[in-house]
Amino acid sequence: MVVLGANAIFNPYLLQRSNLEHPLLGKRLNEQVSIHAKIDLDGVDNFQGSTMITGHGYMLYDGPHRSEHAACLIEVYNIPLPHLRVE
């Protein structure tokens, strides 16, 4: 077993320099990506609830797709974030 804690670019580099070989070593490189979506819920109540994160969507986190694609964790926040505009 090999455990590395570098990143998507340097982990394959270190493995290749260690003479480890695998057909996917160094392929499909990426870093974690975070995407924020701002949705105007005009007329919807329930903001400023007691819990900041009200839901985690694990539906895309694991499954058969993980053999060829990345995972996705969806978080739902129950408070307006500071950069959202108030109208």
C-alpha positions as CSV (number, residue, x, y, z in Angstrom):
1,M,0.0,0.0,0.0
2,V,1.2,3.5,-0.8
3,V,-0.2,6.6,0.9
4,L,0.7,10.1,-0.4
5,G,-0.5,13.5,0.8
6,A,0.7,15.8,-2.0
7,N,-1.9,16.8,-4.6
8,A,-3.3,15.7,-8.0
9,I,-0.2,16.9,-9.8
10,F,2.6,15.8,-7.5
11,N,1.2,12.4,-6.3
12,P,1.5,10.9,-9.8
13,Y,4.9,12.5,-10.2
14,L,6.2,10.9,-7.0
15,L,4.8,7.5,-7.9
16,Q,6.4,7.7,-11.4
17,R,9.7,8.7,-9.9
18,S,9.4,5.6,-7.6
19,N,9.2,3.4,-10.7
20,L,5.6,2.4,-10.0
21,E,3.7,1.7,-13.2
22,H,-0.1,1.7,-13.9
23,P,-1.9,2.6,-17.2
24,L,-3.9,5.4,-15.4
25,L,-0.9,6.8,-13.4
26,G,-0.8,10.5,-14.3
27,K,-4.0,10.4,-16.3
28,R,-7.3,12.2,-15.6
29,L,-5.7,14.7,-13.2
30,N,-7.8,17.2,-11.4
31,E,-8.1,19.2,-8.2
32,Q,-11.2,19.4,-6.0
33,V,-13.6,22.0,-7.4
34,S,-16.2,23.9,-5.4
35,I,-19.2,25.4,-7.2
36,H,-21.5,27.9,-5.4
37,A,-25.0,28.5,-6.8
38,K,-27.0,31.5,-5.6
39,I,-30.8,30.9,-5.8
40,D,-33.3,33.7,-5.1
41,L,-36.0,32.2,-3.1
42,D,-38.3,35.2,-3.0
43,G,-41.3,34.5,-0.8
44,V,-39.8,31.4,0.8
45,D,-39.4,31.5,4.6
46,N,-37.2,29.4,6.8
47,F,-34.0,31.4,6.7
48,Q,-31.9,31.9,9.9
49,G,-32.8,28.5,11.2
50,S,-31.0,26.9,14.1
51,T,-28.7,24.8,11.9
52,M,-26.4,26.4,9.3
53,I,-26.0,23.3,7.1
54,T,-29.4,21.7,6.8
55,G,-28.6,18.9,4.3
56,H,-25.9,16.8,2.7
57,G,-26.7,15.2,-0.6
58,Y,-24.7,12.0,-0.9
59,M,-26.5,10.8,-4.0
60,L,-23.5,11.4,-6.2
61,Y,-20.8,10.6,-3.6
62,D,-20.4,6.9,-4.3
63,G,-21.6,4.3,-6.6
64,P,-20.7,2.5,-9.8
65,H,-19.9,5.8,-11.6
66,R,-16.9,6.2,-9.3
67,S,-14.9,3.7,-11.5
68,E,-14.8,6.3,-14.2
69,H,-16.0,9.6,-12.7
70,A,-15.5,11.8,-9.7
71,A,-17.8,12.1,-6.7
72,C,-20.0,15.0,-5.7
73,L,-21.2,16.1,-2.3
74,I,-24.0,18.6,-2.2
75,E,-24.5,20.9,0.9
76,V,-27.6,23.0,1.5
77,Y,-27.1,26.1,3.7
78,N,-30.0,27.5,5.7
79,I,-28.7,31.0,6.2
80,P,-28.0,33.8,3.7
81,L,-24.3,34.0,3.0
82,P,-22.6,37.5,3.5
83,H,-22.0,38.0,-0.2
84,L,-25.6,37.5,-1.2
85,R,-27.5,40.7,-1.9
86,V,-30.6,41.6,0.2
87,E,-33.5,43.1,-1.7
